[in-house]
Amino acid sequence: MVFIGVITSTEWIIILVIVIILFGGRKIPELMHSLGRGVSEFKKGKEGIEDDLNTNKKNRTEKTDKTDNNPAG
């Protein structure tokens, strides 16, 4: 059975060699720095979305509680 998506150490070495050939030794630190910034921005965006969702859920719960406590009639 073939497992797609599992990268072995040999494949990582091949990928590393290809990256070094394509970008050269001087560009790799810049590339890693940019990648790190991108990951950081992605995490900040994800946290912002989670905060918005939690705030909306809290607001809906509070509105439901208020309407349940004020019976019409």
CHARMM internal coordinates of N, CA and C (Angstrom, degrees):
IC EDIT
DIST 1 N 1 CA 1.4511
DIST 1 CA 1 C 1.5262
ANGL 1 N 1 CA 1 C 108.36
DIST 1 C 2 N 1.3110
ANGL 1 CA 1 C 2 N 117.49
DIHE 1 N 1 CA 1 C 2 N 135.52
DIST 2 N 2 CA 1.4567
ANGL 1 C 2 N 2 CA 122.94
DIHE 1 CA 1 C 2 N 2 CA -178.71
DIST 2 CA 2 C 1.5241
ANGL 2 N 2 CA 2 C 108.65
DIHE 1 C 2 N 2 CA 2 C -96.56
DIST 2 C 3 N 1.3376
ANGL 2 CA 2 C 3 N 115.37
DIHE 2 N 2 CA 2 C 3 N 128.33
DIST 3 N 3 CA 1.4568
ANGL 2 C 3 N 3 CA 120.52
DIHE 2 CA 2 C 3 N 3 CA 178.12
DIST 3 CA 3 C 1.5269
ANGL 3 N 3 CA 3 C 108.32
DIHE 2 C 3 N 3 CA 3 C -98.53
DIST 3 C 4 N 1.3044
ANGL 3 CA 3 C 4 N 116.00
DIHE 3 N 3 CA 3 C 4 N 109.63
DIST 4 N 4 CA 1.4601
ANGL 3 C 4 N 4 CA 121.00
DIHE 3 CA 3 C 4 N 4 CA 179.37
DIST 4 CA 4 C 1.5232
ANGL 4 N 4 CA 4 C 107.92
DIHE 3 C 4 N 4 CA 4 C -85.90
DIST 4 C 5 N 1.3299
ANGL 4 CA 4 C 5 N 116.83
DIHE 4 N 4 CA 4 C 5 N 132.40
DIST 5 N 5 CA 1.4574
ANGL 4 C 5 N 5 CA 120.65
DIHE 4 CA 4 C 5 N 5 CA 177.75
DIST 5 CA 5 C 1.5146
ANGL 5 N 5 CA 5 C 113.34
DIHE 4 C 5 N 5 CA 5 C 104.34
DIST 5 C 6 N 1.3131
ANGL 5 CA 5 C 6 N 118.56
DIHE 5 N 5 CA 5 C 6 N -11.62
DIST 6 N 6 CA 1.4549
ANGL 5 C 6 N 6 CA 121.77
DIHE 5 CA 5 C 6 N 6 CA 177.83
DIST 6 CA 6 C 1.5278
ANGL 6 N 6 CA 6 C 107.87
DIHE 5 C 6 N 6 CA 6 C -93.92
DIST 6 C 7 N 1.3255
ANGL 6 CA 6 C 7 N 115.95
DIHE 6 N 6 CA 6 C 7 N 117.65
DIST 7 N 7 CA 1.4657
ANGL 6 C 7 N 7 CA 120.53
DIHE 6 CA 6 C 7 N 7 CA -177.72
DIST 7 CA 7 C 1.5234
ANGL 7 N 7 CA 7 C 108.34
DIHE 6 C 7 N 7 CA 7 C -102.94
DIST 7 C 8 N 1.3087
ANGL 7 CA 7 C 8 N 115.84
DIHE 7 N 7 CA 7 C 8 N 123.64
DIST 8 N 8 CA 1.4578
ANGL 7 C 8 N 8 CA 120.77
DIHE 7 CA 7 C 8 N 8 CA -179.40
DIST 8 CA 8 C 1.5232
ANGL 8 N 8 CA 8 C 110.00
DIHE 7 C 8 N 8 CA 8 C -86.67
DIST 8 C 9 N 1.3290
ANGL 8 CA 8 C 9 N 116.26
DIHE 8 N 8 CA 8 C 9 N 171.66
DIST 9 N 9 CA 1.4666
ANGL 8 C 9 N 9 CA 120.74
DIHE 8 CA 8 C 9 N 9 CA -178.45
DIST 9 CA 9 C 1.5266
ANGL 9 N 9 CA 9 C 111.47
DIHE 8 C 9 N 9 CA 9 C -64.32
DIST 9 C 10 N 1.3162
ANGL 9 CA 9 C 10 N 117.71
DIHE 9 N 9 CA 9 C 10 N -35.35
DIST 10 N 10 CA 1.4610
ANGL 9 C 10 N 10 CA 120.78
DIHE 9 CA 9 C 10 N 10 CA 177.58
DIST 10 CA 10 C 1.5234
ANGL 10 N 10 CA 10 C 110.60
DIHE 9 C 10 N 10 CA 10 C -62.90
DIST 10 C 11 N 1.3149
ANGL 10 CA 10 C 11 N 117.38
DIHE 10 N 10 CA 10 C 11 N -41.78
DIST 11 N 11 CA 1.4555
ANGL 10 C 11 N 11 CA 121.15
DIHE 10 CA 10 C 11 N 11 CA 178.96
DIST 11 CA 11 C 1.5237
ANGL 11 N 11 CA 11 C 111.41
DIHE 10 C 11 N 11 CA 11 C -66.36
DIST 11 C 12 N 1.3486
ANGL 11 CA 11 C 12 N 116.65
DIHE 11 N 11 CA 11 C 12 N -36.65
DIST 12 N 12 CA 1.4737
ANGL 11 C 12 N 12 CA 120.11
DIHE 11 CA 11 C 12 N 12 CA 176.80
DIST 12 CA 12 C 1.5270
ANGL 12 N 12 CA 12 C 110.32
DIHE 11 C 12 N 12 CA 12 C -63.00
DIST 12 C 13 N 1.3042
ANGL 12 CA 12 C 13 N 117.43
DIHE 12 N 12 CA 12 C 13 N -40.39
DIST 13 N 13 CA 1.4671
ANGL 12 C 13 N 13 CA 121.08
DIHE 12 CA 12 C 13 N 13 CA 179.19
DIST 13 CA 13 C 1.5258
ANGL 13 N 13 CA 13 C 110.25
DIHE 12 C 13 N 13 CA 13 C -64.20
DIST 13 C 14 N 1.3241
ANGL 13 CA 13 C 14 N 116.71
DIHE 13 N 13 CA 13 C 14 N -43.34
DIST 14 N 14 CA 1.4645
ANGL 13 C 14 N 14 CA 120.73
DIHE 13 CA 13 C 14 N 14 CA 178.09
DIST 14 CA 14 C 1.5279
ANGL 14 N 14 CA 14 C 110.30
DIHE 13 C 14 N 14 CA 14 C -61.96
DIST 14 C 15 N 1.3130
ANGL 14 CA 14 C 15 N 117.22
DIHE 14 N 14 CA 14 C 15 N -43.80
DIST 15 N 15 CA 1.4648
ANGL 14 C 15 N 15 CA 121.42
DIHE 14 CA 14 C 15 N 15 CA 178.26
DIST 15 CA 15 C 1.5204
ANGL 15 N 15 CA 15 C 110.31
DIHE 14 C 15 N 15 CA 15 C -61.76
DIST 15 C 16 N 1.3230
ANGL 15 CA 15 C 16 N 117.97
DIHE 15 N 15 CA 15 C 16 N -44.10
DIST 16 N 16 CA 1.4660
ANGL 15 C 16 N 16 CA 122.41
DIHE 15 CA 15 C 16 N 16 CA 179.04
DIST 16 CA 16 C 1.5277
ANGL 16 N 16 CA 16 C 111.27
DIHE 15 C 16 N 16 CA 16 C -60.33
DIST 16 C 17 N 1.3195
ANGL 16 CA 16 C 17 N 117.41
DIHE 16 N 16 CA 16 C 17 N -44.02
DIST 17 N 17 CA 1.4623
ANGL 16 C 17 N 17 CA 121.08
DIHE 16 CA 16 C 17 N 17 CA 179.22
DIST 17 CA 17 C 1.5254
ANGL 17 N 17 CA 17 C 110.48
DIHE 16 C 17 N 17 CA 17 C -62.86
DIST 17 C 18 N 1.3233
ANGL 17 CA 17 C 18 N 117.29
DIHE 17 N 17 CA 17 C 18 N -42.54
DIST 18 N 18 CA 1.4710
ANGL 17 C 18 N 18 CA 121.17
DIHE 17 CA 17 C 18 N 18 CA 179.10
DIST 18 CA 18 C 1.5330
ANGL 18 N 18 CA 18 C 110.10
DIHE 17 C 18 N 18 CA 18 C -63.08
DIST 18 C 19 N 1.3358
ANGL 18 CA 18 C 19 N 117.08
DIHE 18 N 18 CA 18 C 19 N -42.58
DIST 19 N 19 CA 1.4695
ANGL 18 C 19 N 19 CA 120.85
DIHE 18 CA 18 C 19 N 19 CA 178.96
DIST 19 CA 19 C 1.5212
ANGL 19 N 19 CA 19 C 110.37
DIHE 18 C 19 N 19 CA 19 C -62.23
DIST 19 C 20 N 1.3232
ANGL 19 CA 19 C 20 N 117.49
DIHE 19 N 19 CA 19 C 20 N -43.59
DIST 20 N 20 CA 1.4698
ANGL 19 C 20 N 20 CA 120.80
DIHE 19 CA 19 C 20 N 20 CA 179.21
DIST 20 CA 20 C 1.5243
ANGL 20 N 20 CA 20 C 110.64
DIHE 19 C 20 N 20 CA 20 C -62.98
DIST 20 C 21 N 1.3161
ANGL 20 CA 20 C 21 N 116.96
DIHE 20 N 20 CA 20 C 21 N -40.34
DIST 21 N 21 CA 1.4691
ANGL 20 C 21 N 21 CA 120.26
DIHE 20 CA 20 C 21 N 21 CA 178.89
DIST 21 CA 21 C 1.5233
ANGL 21 N 21 CA 21 C 110.66
DIHE 20 C 21 N 21 CA 21 C -65.93
DIST 21 C 22 N 1.3246
ANGL 21 CA 21 C 22 N 117.26
DIHE 21 N 21 CA 21 C 22 N -43.32
DIST 22 N 22 CA 1.4566
ANGL 21 C 22 N 22 CA 120.65
DIHE 21 CA 21 C 22 N 22 CA -177.19
DIST 22 CA 22 C 1.5276
ANGL 22 N 22 CA 22 C 113.20
DIHE 21 C 22 N 22 CA 22 C -70.81
DIST 22 C 23 N 1.3258
ANGL 22 CA 22 C 23 N 117.27
DIHE 22 N 22 CA 22 C 23 N -44.22
DIST 23 N 23 CA 1.4592
ANGL 22 C 23 N 23 CA 120.71
DIHE 22 CA 22 C 23 N 23 CA -172.01
DIST 23 CA 23 C 1.5271
ANGL 23 N 23 CA 23 C 113.52
DIHE 22 C 23 N 23 CA 23 C -101.94
DIST 23 C 24 N 1.2951
ANGL 23 CA 23 C 24 N 118.48
DIHE 23 N 23 CA 23 C 24 N -21.16
DIST 24 N 24 CA 1.4571
ANGL 23 C 24 N 24 CA 120.82
DIHE 23 CA 23 C 24 N 24 CA -177.25
DIST 24 CA 24 C 1.5193
ANGL 24 N 24 CA 24 C 110.97
DIHE 23 C 24 N 24 CA 24 C 80.18
DIST 24 C 25 N 1.3147
ANGL 24 CA 24 C 25 N 116.41
DIHE 24 N 24 CA 24 C 25 N 163.07
DIST 25 N 25 CA 1.4575
ANGL 24 C 25 N 25 CA 121.33
DIHE 24 CA 24 C 25 N 25 CA -176.02
DIST 25 CA 25 C 1.5171
ANGL 25 N 25 CA 25 C 114.11
DIHE 24 C 25 N 25 CA 25 C -67.54
DIST 25 C 26 N 1.3362
ANGL 25 CA 25 C 26 N 117.00
DIHE 25 N 25 CA 25 C 26 N -28.38
DIST 26 N 26 CA 1.4627
ANGL 25 C 26 N 26 CA 119.86
DIHE 25 CA 25 C 26 N 26 CA -176.57
DIST 26 CA 26 C 1.5177
ANGL 26 N 26 CA 26 C 112.86
DIHE 25 C 26 N 26 CA 26 C -79.37
DIST 26 C 27 N 1.2848
ANGL 26 CA 26 C 27 N 118.12
DIHE 26 N 26 CA 26 C 27 N -29.16
DIST 27 N 27 CA 1.4673
ANGL 26 C 27 N 27 CA 121.61
DIHE 26 CA 26 C 27 N 27 CA -176.98
DIST 27 CA 27 C 1.5278
ANGL 27 N 27 CA 27 C 113.36
DIHE 26 C 27 N 27 CA 27 C -83.68
DIST 27 C 28 N 1.3113
ANGL 27 CA 27 C 28 N 117.66
DIHE 27 N 27 CA 27 C 28 N -18.69
DIST 28 N 28 CA 1.4687
ANGL 27 C 28 N 28 CA 120.14
DIHE 27 CA 27 C 28 N 28 CA -175.48
DIST 28 CA 28 C 1.5299
ANGL 28 N 28 CA 28 C 112.17
DIHE 27 C 28 N 28 CA 28 C -62.83
DIST 28 C 29 N 1.3610
ANGL 28 CA 28 C 29 N 120.91
DIHE 28 N 28 CA 28 C 29 N -44.94
DIST 29 N 29 CA 1.4672
ANGL 28 C 29 N 29 CA 118.90
DIHE 28 CA 28 C 29 N 29 CA 177.30
DIST 29 CA 29 C 1.5363
ANGL 29 N 29 CA 29 C 112.84
DIHE 28 C 29 N 29 CA 29 C -59.44
DIST 29 C 30 N 1.3261
ANGL 29 CA 29 C 30 N 116.47
DIHE 29 N 29 CA 29 C 30 N -39.40
DIST 30 N 30 CA 1.4661
ANGL 29 C 30 N 30 CA 119.69
DIHE 29 CA 29 C 30 N 30 CA 176.81
DIST 30 CA 30 C 1.5224
ANGL 30 N 30 CA 30 C 110.78
DIHE 29 C 30 N 30 CA 30 C -63.47
DIST 30 C 31 N 1.3095
ANGL 30 CA 30 C 31 N 115.97
DIHE 30 N 30 CA 30 C 31 N -41.83
DIST 31 N 31 CA 1.4570
ANGL 30 C 31 N 31 CA 121.37
DIHE 30 CA 30 C 31 N 31 CA 179.56
DIST 31 CA 31 C 1.5324
ANGL 31 N 31 CA 31 C 110.94
DIHE 30 C 31 N 31 CA 31 C -62.87
DIST 31 C 32 N 1.3203
ANGL 31 CA 31 C 32 N 116.55
DIHE 31 N 31 CA 31 C 32 N -43.86
DIST 32 N 32 CA 1.4674
ANGL 31 C 32 N 32 CA 120.49
DIHE 31 CA 31 C 32 N 32 CA 179.90
DIST 32 CA 32 C 1.5323
ANGL 32 N 32 CA 32 C 111.03
DIHE 31 C 32 N 32 CA 32 C -66.78
DIST 32 C 33 N 1.3370
ANGL 32 CA 32 C 33 N 117.01
DIHE 32 N 32 CA 32 C 33 N -37.72
DIST 33 N 33 CA 1.4619
ANGL 32 C 33 N 33 CA 121.05
DIHE 32 CA 32 C 33 N 33 CA 178.04
DIST 33 CA 33 C 1.5323
ANGL 33 N 33 CA 33 C 110.10
DIHE 32 C 33 N 33 CA 33 C -62.98
DIST 33 C 34 N 1.3139
ANGL 33 CA 33 C 34 N 116.08
DIHE 33 N 33 CA 33 C 34 N -45.14
DIST 34 N 34 CA 1.4631
ANGL 33 C 34 N 34 CA 120.60
DIHE 33 CA 33 C 34 N 34 CA 178.52
DIST 34 CA 34 C 1.5260
ANGL 34 N 34 CA 34 C 111.35
DIHE 33 C 34 N 34 CA 34 C -64.19
DIST 34 C 35 N 1.3089
ANGL 34 CA 34 C 35 N 115.94
DIHE 34 N 34 CA 34 C 35 N -40.05
DIST 35 N 35 CA 1.4596
ANGL 34 C 35 N 35 CA 120.36
DIHE 34 CA 34 C 35 N 35 CA 178.15
DIST 35 CA 35 C 1.5302
ANGL 35 N 35 CA 35 C 110.55
DIHE 34 C 35 N 35 CA 35 C -63.46
DIST 35 C 36 N 1.3281
ANGL 35 CA 35 C 36 N 116.59
DIHE 35 N 35 CA 35 C 36 N -41.97
DIST 36 N 36 CA 1.4669
ANGL 35 C 36 N 36 CA 120.84
DIHE 35 CA 35 C 36 N 36 CA 178.33
DIST 36 CA 36 C 1.5184
ANGL 36 N 36 CA 36 C 111.75
DIHE 35 C 36 N 36 CA 36 C -62.91
DIST 36 C 37 N 1.3292
ANGL 36 CA 36 C 37 N 116.70
DIHE 36 N 36 CA 36 C 37 N -41.27
DIST 37 N 37 CA 1.4637
ANGL 36 C 37 N 37 CA 119.83
DIHE 36 CA 36 C 37 N 37 CA 177.75
DIST 37 CA 37 C 1.5223
ANGL 37 N 37 CA 37 C 110.76
DIHE 36 C 37 N 37 CA 37 C -65.13
DIST 37 C 38 N 1.3216
ANGL 37 CA 37 C 38 N 116.39
DIHE 37 N 37 CA 37 C 38 N -39.54
DIST 38 N 38 CA 1.4579
ANGL 37 C 38 N 38 CA 119.91
DIHE 37 CA 37 C 38 N 38 CA 178.85
DIST 38 CA 38 C 1.5184
ANGL 38 N 38 CA 38 C 112.49
DIHE 37 C 38 N 38 CA 38 C -63.25
DIST 38 C 39 N 1.3206
ANGL 38 CA 38 C 39 N 115.88
DIHE 38 N 38 CA 38 C 39 N -42.73
DIST 39 N 39 CA 1.4703
ANGL 38 C 39 N 39 CA 120.28
DIHE 38 CA 38 C 39 N 39 CA 178.29
DIST 39 CA 39 C 1.5332
ANGL 39 N 39 CA 39 C 110.13
DIHE 38 C 39 N 39 CA 39 C -64.31
DIST 39 C 40 N 1.3260
ANGL 39 CA 39 C 40 N 116.24
DIHE 39 N 39 CA 39 C 40 N -41.10
DIST 40 N 40 CA 1.4605
ANGL 39 C 40 N 40 CA 120.82
DIHE 39 CA 39 C 40 N 40 CA 179.23
DIST 40 CA 40 C 1.5286
ANGL 40 N 40 CA 40 C 111.01
DIHE 39 C 40 N 40 CA 40 C -62.28
DIST 40 C 41 N 1.3245
ANGL 40 CA 40 C 41 N 117.13
DIHE 40 N 40 CA 40 C 41 N -45.09
DIST 41 N 41 CA 1.4639
ANGL 40 C 41 N 41 CA 121.11
DIHE 40 CA 40 C 41 N 41 CA 178.49
DIST 41 CA 41 C 1.5280
ANGL 41 N 41 CA 41 C 110.94
DIHE 40 C 41 N 41 CA 41 C -64.31
DIST 41 C 42 N 1.3162
ANGL 41 CA 41 C 42 N 117.59
DIHE 41 N 41 CA 41 C 42 N -38.05
DIST 42 N 42 CA 1.4616
ANGL 41 C 42 N 42 CA 121.02
DIHE 41 CA 41 C 42 N 42 CA 177.76
DIST 42 CA 42 C 1.5294
ANGL 42 N 42 CA 42 C 110.55
DIHE 41 C 42 N 42 CA 42 C -61.83
DIST 42 C 43 N 1.3441
ANGL 42 CA 42 C 43 N 116.54
DIHE 42 N 42 CA 42 C 43 N -43.93
DIST 43 N 43 CA 1.4667
ANGL 42 C 43 N 43 CA 120.21
DIHE 42 CA 42 C 43 N 43 CA 179.65
DIST 43 CA 43 C 1.5243
ANGL 43 N 43 CA 43 C 111.19
DIHE 42 C 43 N 43 CA 43 C -63.96
DIST 43 C 44 N 1.3346
ANGL 43 CA 43 C 44 N 117.09
DIHE 43 N 43 CA 43 C 44 N -41.24
DIST 44 N 44 CA 1.4694
ANGL 43 C 44 N 44 CA 120.37
DIHE 43 CA 43 C 44 N 44 CA 178.51
DIST 44 CA 44 C 1.5228
ANGL 44 N 44 CA 44 C 110.12
DIHE 43 C 44 N 44 CA 44 C -62.13
DIST 44 C 45 N 1.3163
ANGL 44 CA 44 C 45 N 116.64
DIHE 44 N 44 CA 44 C 45 N -43.30
DIST 45 N 45 CA 1.4567
ANGL 44 C 45 N 45 CA 120.56
DIHE 44 CA 44 C 45 N 45 CA 178.88
DIST 45 CA 45 C 1.5212
ANGL 45 N 45 CA 45 C 111.97
DIHE 44 C 45 N 45 CA 45 C -63.52
DIST 45 C 46 N 1.3212
ANGL 45 CA 45 C 46 N 116.11
DIHE 45 N 45 CA 45 C 46 N -41.21
DIST 46 N 46 CA 1.4675
ANGL 45 C 46 N 46 CA 120.66
DIHE 45 CA 45 C 46 N 46 CA 178.67
DIST 46 CA 46 C 1.5244
ANGL 46 N 46 CA 46 C 110.89
DIHE 45 C 46 N 46 CA 46 C -63.47
DIST 46 C 47 N 1.3284
ANGL 46 CA 46 C 47 N 116.79
DIHE 46 N 46 CA 46 C 47 N -42.80
DIST 47 N 47 CA 1.4627
ANGL 46 C 47 N 47 CA 120.59
DIHE 46 CA 46 C 47 N 47 CA 178.83
DIST 47 CA 47 C 1.5217
ANGL 47 N 47 CA 47 C 110.92
DIHE 46 C 47 N 47 CA 47 C -64.48
DIST 47 C 48 N 1.3438
ANGL 47 CA 47 C 48 N 117.05
DIHE 47 N 47 CA 47 C 48 N -38.53
DIST 48 N 48 CA 1.4572
ANGL 47 C 48 N 48 CA 120.80
DIHE 47 CA 47 C 48 N 48 CA 177.80
DIST 48 CA 48 C 1.5173
ANGL 48 N 48 CA 48 C 111.75
DIHE 47 C 48 N 48 CA 48 C -62.55
DIST 48 C 49 N 1.3086
ANGL 48 CA 48 C 49 N 116.72
DIHE 48 N 48 CA 48 C 49 N -42.47
DIST 49 N 49 CA 1.4671
ANGL 48 C 49 N 49 CA 120.68
DIHE 48 CA 48 C 49 N 49 CA 178.76
DIST 49 CA 49 C 1.5261
ANGL 49 N 49 CA 49 C 110.48
DIHE 48 C 49 N 49 CA 49 C -65.61
DIST 49 C 50 N 1.3419
ANGL 49 CA 49 C 50 N 116.90
DIHE 49 N 49 CA 49 C 50 N -41.96
DIST 50 N 50 CA 1.4671
ANGL 49 C 50 N 50 CA 120.33
DIHE 49 CA 49 C 50 N 50 CA 178.30
DIST 50 CA 50 C 1.5205
ANGL 50 N 50 CA 50 C 110.88
DIHE 49 C 50 N 50 CA 50 C -62.68
DIST 50 C 51 N 1.3420
ANGL 50 CA 50 C 51 N 117.58
DIHE 50 N 50 CA 50 C 51 N -40.22
DIST 51 N 51 CA 1.4591
ANGL 50 C 51 N 51 CA 120.91
DIHE 50 CA 50 C 51 N 51 CA 177.51
DIST 51 CA 51 C 1.5250
ANGL 51 N 51 CA 51 C 111.09
DIHE 50 C 51 N 51 CA 51 C -62.76
DIST 51 C 52 N 1.3430
ANGL 51 CA 51 C 52 N 116.51
DIHE 51 N 51 CA 51 C 52 N -43.76
DIST 52 N 52 CA 1.4605
ANGL 51 C 52 N 52 CA 120.16
DIHE 51 CA 51 C 52 N 52 CA 178.48
DIST 52 CA 52 C 1.5259
ANGL 52 N 52 CA 52 C 111.35
DIHE 51 C 52 N 52 CA 52 C -61.51
DIST 52 C 53 N 1.3245
ANGL 52 CA 52 C 53 N 116.43
DIHE 52 N 52 CA 52 C 53 N -43.11
DIST 53 N 53 CA 1.4625
ANGL 52 C 53 N 53 CA 119.59
DIHE 52 CA 52 C 53 N 53 CA 179.69
DIST 53 CA 53 C 1.5255
ANGL 53 N 53 CA 53 C 111.27
DIHE 52 C 53 N 53 CA 53 C -64.06
DIST 53 C 54 N 1.3321
ANGL 53 CA 53 C 54 N 116.58
DIHE 53 N 53 CA 53 C 54 N -42.35
DIST 54 N 54 CA 1.4639
ANGL 53 C 54 N 54 CA 119.72
DIHE 53 CA 53 C 54 N 54 CA 179.10
DIST 54 CA 54 C 1.5231
ANGL 54 N 54 CA 54 C 111.70
DIHE 53 C 54 N 54 CA 54 C -65.81
DIST 54 C 55 N 1.3389
ANGL 54 CA 54 C 55 N 117.64
DIHE 54 N 54 CA 54 C 55 N -37.80
DIST 55 N 55 CA 1.4652
ANGL 54 C 55 N 55 CA 121.50
DIHE 54 CA 54 C 55 N 55 CA 177.67
DIST 55 CA 55 C 1.5175
ANGL 55 N 55 CA 55 C 110.29
DIHE 54 C 55 N 55 CA 55 C -64.99
DIST 55 C 56 N 1.3319
ANGL 55 CA 55 C 56 N 117.21
DIHE 55 N 55 CA 55 C 56 N -44.87
DIST 56 N 56 CA 1.4638
ANGL 55 C 56 N 56 CA 120.59
DIHE 55 CA 55 C 56 N 56 CA 178.78
DIST 56 CA 56 C 1.5204
ANGL 56 N 56 CA 56 C 111.39
DIHE 55 C 56 N 56 CA 56 C -62.80
DIST 56 C 57 N 1.3276
ANGL 56 CA 56 C 57 N 117.04
DIHE 56 N 56 CA 56 C 57 N -40.63
DIST 57 N 57 CA 1.4648
ANGL 56 C 57 N 57 CA 120.59
DIHE 56 CA 56 C 57 N 57 CA 178.90
DIST 57 CA 57 C 1.5229
ANGL 57 N 57 CA 57 C 110.39
DIHE 56 C 57 N 57 CA 57 C -64.21
DIST 57 C 58 N 1.3308
ANGL 57 CA 57 C 58 N 116.85
DIHE 57 N 57 CA 57 C 58 N -41.48
DIST 58 N 58 CA 1.4628
ANGL 57 C 58 N 58 CA 121.51
DIHE 57 CA 57 C 58 N 58 CA 179.48
DIST 58 CA 58 C 1.5241
ANGL 58 N 58 CA 58 C 110.16
DIHE 57 C 58 N 58 CA 58 C -64.36
DIST 58 C 59 N 1.3356
ANGL 58 CA 58 C 59 N 117.27
DIHE 58 N 58 CA 58 C 59 N -43.11
DIST 59 N 59 CA 1.4683
ANGL 58 C 59 N 59 CA 120.89
DIHE 58 CA 58 C 59 N 59 CA 179.96
DIST 59 CA 59 C 1.5202
ANGL 59 N 59 CA 59 C 111.60
DIHE 58 C 59 N 59 CA 59 C -63.89
DIST 59 C 60 N 1.3434
ANGL 59 CA 59 C 60 N 117.13
DIHE 59 N 59 CA 59 C 60 N -40.96
DIST 60 N 60 CA 1.4669
ANGL 59 C 60 N 60 CA 119.88
DIHE 59 CA 59 C 60 N 60 CA 178.00
DIST 60 CA 60 C 1.5212
ANGL 60 N 60 CA 60 C 111.24
DIHE 59 C 60 N 60 CA 60 C -64.41
DIST 60 C 61 N 1.3295
ANGL 60 CA 60 C 61 N 116.66
DIHE 60 N 60 CA 60 C 61 N -38.71
DIST 61 N 61 CA 1.4565
ANGL 60 C 61 N 61 CA 120.60
DIHE 60 CA 60 C 61 N 61 CA 179.53
DIST 61 CA 61 C 1.5237
ANGL 61 N 61 CA 61 C 110.46
DIHE 60 C 61 N 61 CA 61 C -65.71
DIST 61 C 62 N 1.3384
ANGL 61 CA 61 C 62 N 117.14
DIHE 61 N 61 CA 61 C 62 N -41.60
DIST 62 N 62 CA 1.4615
ANGL 61 C 62 N 62 CA 120.61
DIHE 61 CA 61 C 62 N 62 CA 179.13
DIST 62 CA 62 C 1.5209
ANGL 62 N 62 CA 62 C 111.02
DIHE 61 C 62 N 62 CA 62 C -65.32
DIST 62 C 63 N 1.3358
ANGL 62 CA 62 C 63 N 118.57
DIHE 62 N 62 CA 62 C 63 N -40.03
DIST 63 N 63 CA 1.4596
ANGL 62 C 63 N 63 CA 121.42
DIHE 62 CA 62 C 63 N 63 CA 178.47
DIST 63 CA 63 C 1.5231
ANGL 63 N 63 CA 63 C 110.68
DIHE 62 C 63 N 63 CA 63 C -64.16
DIST 63 C 64 N 1.3316
ANGL 63 CA 63 C 64 N 116.95
DIHE 63 N 63 CA 63 C 64 N -40.72
DIST 64 N 64 CA 1.4639
ANGL 63 C 64 N 64 CA 121.29
DIHE 63 CA 63 C 64 N 64 CA 179.10
DIST 64 CA 64 C 1.5148
ANGL 64 N 64 CA 64 C 110.03
DIHE 63 C 64 N 64 CA 64 C -64.49
DIST 64 C 65 N 1.3307
ANGL 64 CA 64 C 65 N 117.63
DIHE 64 N 64 CA 64 C 65 N -41.90
DIST 65 N 65 CA 1.4613
ANGL 64 C 65 N 65 CA 121.12
DIHE 64 CA 64 C 65 N 65 CA 179.43
DIST 65 CA 65 C 1.5231
ANGL 65 N 65 CA 65 C 111.02
DIHE 64 C 65 N 65 CA 65 C -64.23
DIST 65 C 66 N 1.3300
ANGL 65 CA 65 C 66 N 118.70
DIHE 65 N 65 CA 65 C 66 N -39.10
DIST 66 N 66 CA 1.4624
ANGL 65 C 66 N 66 CA 122.27
DIHE 65 CA 65 C 66 N 66 CA -179.70
DIST 66 CA 66 C 1.5172
ANGL 66 N 66 CA 66 C 111.52
DIHE 65 C 66 N 66 CA 66 C -66.80
DIST 66 C 67 N 1.3385
ANGL 66 CA 66 C 67 N 117.28
DIHE 66 N 66 CA 66 C 67 N -41.24
DIST 67 N 67 CA 1.4656
ANGL 66 C 67 N 67 CA 119.58
DIHE 66 CA 66 C 67 N 67 CA -179.57
DIST 67 CA 67 C 1.5191
ANGL 67 N 67 CA 67 C 110.83
DIHE 66 C 67 N 67 CA 67 C -72.07
DIST 67 C 68 N 1.3177
ANGL 67 CA 67 C 68 N 119.43
DIHE 67 N 67 CA 67 C 68 N -29.29
DIST 68 N 68 CA 1.4581
ANGL 67 C 68 N 68 CA 122.20
DIHE 67 CA 67 C 68 N 68 CA 177.37
DIST 68 CA 68 C 1.5161
ANGL 68 N 68 CA 68 C 110.83
DIHE 67 C 68 N 68 CA 68 C -71.95
DIST 68 C 69 N 1.3058
ANGL 68 CA 68 C 69 N 118.27
DIHE 68 N 68 CA 68 C 69 N -30.23
DIST 69 N 69 CA 1.4770
ANGL 68 C 69 N 69 CA 122.29
DIHE 68 CA 68 C 69 N 69 CA -177.73
DIST 69 CA 69 C 1.5287
ANGL 69 N 69 CA 69 C 112.53
DIHE 68 C 69 N 69 CA 69 C -85.60
DIST 69 C 70 N 1.3195
ANGL 69 CA 69 C 70 N 118.84
DIHE 69 N 69 CA 69 C 70 N -12.34
DIST 70 N 70 CA 1.4657
ANGL 69 C 70 N 70 CA 123.02
DIHE 69 CA 69 C 70 N 70 CA 179.94
DIST 70 CA 70 C 1.5281
ANGL 70 N 70 CA 70 C 109.88
DIHE 69 C 70 N 70 CA 70 C -115.57
DIST 70 C 71 N 1.3275
ANGL 70 CA 70 C 71 N 117.53
DIHE 70 N 70 CA 70 C 71 N 80.26
DIST 71 N 71 CA 1.4736
ANGL 70 C 71 N 71 CA 118.67
DIHE 70 CA 70 C 71 N 71 CA -179.27
DIST 71 CA 71 C 1.5208
ANGL 71 N 71 CA 71 C 110.97
DIHE 70 C 71 N 71 CA 71 C -68.67
DIST 71 C 72 N 1.3046
ANGL 71 CA 71 C 72 N 115.96
DIHE 71 N 71 CA 71 C 72 N 138.36
DIST 72 N 72 CA 1.4822
ANGL 71 C 72 N 72 CA 121.04
DIHE 71 CA 71 C 72 N 72 CA 179.20
DIST 72 CA 72 C 1.5127
ANGL 72 N 72 CA 72 C 109.10
DIHE 71 C 72 N 72 CA 72 C -81.53
DIST 72 C 73 N 1.3376
ANGL 72 CA 72 C 73 N 113.86
DIHE 72 N 72 CA 72 C 73 N 138.08
DIST 73 N 73 CA 1.4215
ANGL 72 C 73 N 73 CA 114.39
DIHE 72 CA 72 C 73 N 73 CA 170.28
DIST 73 CA 73 C 1.4112
ANGL 73 N 73 CA 73 C 116.57
DIHE 72 C 73 N 73 CA 73 C 124.85
END
COOR INIT
IC SEED 1 N 1 CA 1 C
IC BUILD
